[in-house]
Amino acid sequence: MGNVERLLIKLVVIQFAFLLIAQTLLTQESARIYLSKTLYYEGVINGTQMPSKRE
C-alpha cells in the first residue's frame, strides 16, 4: 500500500507544479495571447469584434 500512496503523492505534486506554471504563464500578457483561447471563443481579438456566425 505504501507504493500506491507514494505514487499518488508524486502525481499530486506534479499536477500542482503544472497548475502553478500554467497560472503564471496566463498572467503574463505576452504569453496569454498564445495560450488562452478565450479571446477567440468570445469573438474579441485586439479590441475588434469578429463577425458572428449568425450574420
C-alpha positions as YAML, in Angstrom:
chain: A
units: angstrom
residues:
- id: 1
  name: MET
  ca: [0.00, 0.00, 0.00]
- id: 2
  name: GLY
  ca: [2.92, 2.33, 0.62]
- id: 3
  name: ASN
  ca: [3.95, 2.28, -3.05]
- id: 4
  name: VAL
  ca: [0.49, 3.33, -4.20]
- id: 5
  name: GLU
  ca: [0.37, 6.18, -1.69]
- id: 6
  name: ARG
  ca: [3.83, 7.35, -2.72]
- id: 7
  name: LEU
  ca: [2.79, 7.31, -6.38]
- id: 8
  name: LEU
  ca: [-0.38, 9.30, -5.61]
- id: 9
  name: ILE
  ca: [1.59, 11.91, -3.67]
- id: 10
  name: LYS
  ca: [4.06, 12.27, -6.57]
- id: 11
  name: LEU
  ca: [1.18, 12.72, -9.03]
- id: 12
  name: VAL
  ca: [-0.43, 15.38, -6.83]
- id: 13
  name: VAL
  ca: [2.85, 17.29, -6.55]
- id: 14
  name: ILE
  ca: [3.43, 17.13, -10.31]
- id: 15
  name: GLN
  ca: [-0.15, 18.27, -11.01]
- id: 16
  name: PHE
  ca: [0.23, 21.18, -8.59]
- id: 17
  name: ALA
  ca: [3.53, 22.21, -10.24]
- id: 18
  name: PHE
  ca: [1.89, 22.23, -13.68]
- id: 19
  name: LEU
  ca: [-1.02, 24.25, -12.28]
- id: 20
  name: LEU
  ca: [1.35, 26.88, -10.90]
- id: 21
  name: ILE
  ca: [3.26, 27.05, -14.19]
- id: 22
  name: ALA
  ca: [0.06, 27.42, -16.22]
- id: 23
  name: GLN
  ca: [-1.34, 30.12, -13.93]
- id: 24
  name: THR
  ca: [1.95, 32.03, -14.04]
- id: 25
  name: LEU
  ca: [2.06, 31.90, -17.83]
- id: 26
  name: LEU
  ca: [-1.55, 33.05, -18.12]
- id: 27
  name: THR
  ca: [-0.82, 36.12, -16.00]
- id: 28
  name: GLN
  ca: [1.87, 37.23, -18.47]
- id: 29
  name: GLU
  ca: [0.24, 39.43, -21.13]
- id: 30
  name: SER
  ca: [2.64, 38.38, -23.89]
- id: 31
  name: ALA
  ca: [2.05, 34.65, -23.31]
- id: 32
  name: ARG
  ca: [-1.69, 34.95, -22.70]
- id: 33
  name: ILE
  ca: [-2.38, 35.74, -26.35]
- id: 34
  name: TYR
  ca: [-0.93, 32.42, -27.45]
- id: 35
  name: LEU
  ca: [-2.14, 30.25, -24.58]
- id: 36
  name: SER
  ca: [-5.69, 31.40, -23.96]
- id: 37
  name: LYS
  ca: [-8.40, 30.63, -26.47]
- id: 38
  name: THR
  ca: [-10.92, 32.72, -24.52]
- id: 39
  name: LEU
  ca: [-10.39, 35.71, -26.79]
- id: 40
  name: TYR
  ca: [-11.27, 33.61, -29.83]
- id: 41
  name: TYR
  ca: [-14.26, 31.99, -28.15]
- id: 42
  name: GLU
  ca: [-15.65, 35.35, -27.09]
- id: 43
  name: GLY
  ca: [-15.03, 36.75, -30.56]
- id: 44
  name: VAL
  ca: [-12.80, 39.59, -29.47]
- id: 45
  name: ILE
  ca: [-9.30, 40.00, -30.90]
- id: 46
  name: ASN
  ca: [-7.20, 43.15, -30.43]
- id: 47
  name: GLY
  ca: [-10.19, 45.23, -29.38]
- id: 48
  name: THR
  ca: [-12.20, 44.49, -32.53]
- id: 49
  name: GLN
  ca: [-15.13, 42.18, -32.70]
- id: 50
  name: MET
  ca: [-15.13, 39.30, -35.13]
- id: 51
  name: PRO
  ca: [-18.22, 38.77, -37.26]
- id: 52
  name: SER
  ca: [-20.63, 36.35, -35.69]
- id: 53
  name: LYS
  ca: [-21.73, 33.16, -37.42]
- id: 54
  name: ARG
  ca: [-25.37, 34.26, -37.30]
- id: 55
  name: GLU
  ca: [-24.91, 37.05, -39.82]
...
